[in-house]
Amino acid sequence: MFAVGGIFGVVFGSVGLLFVAVGLGALVWVARTVSEHKRTLREGLRAGARCLETHVVRTHTSGGATRVRRRLIVGFRTVGGREVRARVTSRHPYVAGDVVPVRYVAHRPERAVADEAPTGVGVVACLFGGAMVAVMCMGLFFAAVGFGAALFAGTAADDGAPAPLSDPYLSAAP
């Protein structure tokens, strides 16, 4: 009996731990990305980039609304004289040839961002973070139930020893 119930519990618990690992990894990735974006806007060097190419990405939300984001490929020269191409997102309608103000960190100029007022990055990050915390809690619940079932199946297993006929402590009279 332990072989089926115990293995099922261990697999179920391992899937729960996998949920926790994915949720934690996603939280770390989003925190690093948002932190890097804010740091670039706050401390980055300014440059006037030339818009080389532009395209519009439309995403449809579940409510039926359409969200439009303008993606630009810009080229600029760093303070050190290095020519860099970067992909940035902008809310303004730039066309090829326009000058786009960007900010970049000196050691990673290819991760430049458009020098605009920050959008609701914090709101999106908080909503995503809340969803990942919910995924992690669900994973912890699955892990607890799975490993608990494996432990219970292990203690309830028949070890093949003969059952005692009577308990000497219960049958002793004072």
C-alpha positions, 0 to 999 in steps of 0.5 A: 500500500505504501508504494502507491500512496507514498509515491503519489504523495511525494509526486503531489508534494513535488509538484507543489514545490515546483509551483513554489519555485516557479512563483519565486523565480517569477517574483525575483525576475519581475523585481529585478526588471522593475528595479533596473527600469526605475534605476535607469530612469533615475540615474541613467545618462541622457542621450538623443537617440534617432528612431530607426524603426517603429511598430505598434503592438496591440494586446486585447484584454479580457474586458474587450479593451485594446491596449496599444504600445509603440515599440521603437528601435533607436540608435544612439552614441554613448558618452564613450563613442560607442554606437548602440541600438536599443528597443524601447517602448514609448507612449508618444507617436514617434516615426522613423527619423525622429529624435527620441530622448532616452536614458541608459546605464553606462555599462548596459546601454543596449537596455536604454529606456525612453526618457518619459514620465514613468508609467504604472509599472508599480501597479502592474508589478504589484498585481503580478506579485500578488498573483505569484504569491497566490501561486506560491501559497497554492504550491505550499498547500499542495506540498503539505498535502502531498508530503503529509499523505506520503508520511501517513501512507508510510506510517499506516503501511503493514510491515509484515510482523505478527500482530500482538495478541494482547497488550500487557499494560492494558490487561494488568490488574492492580 
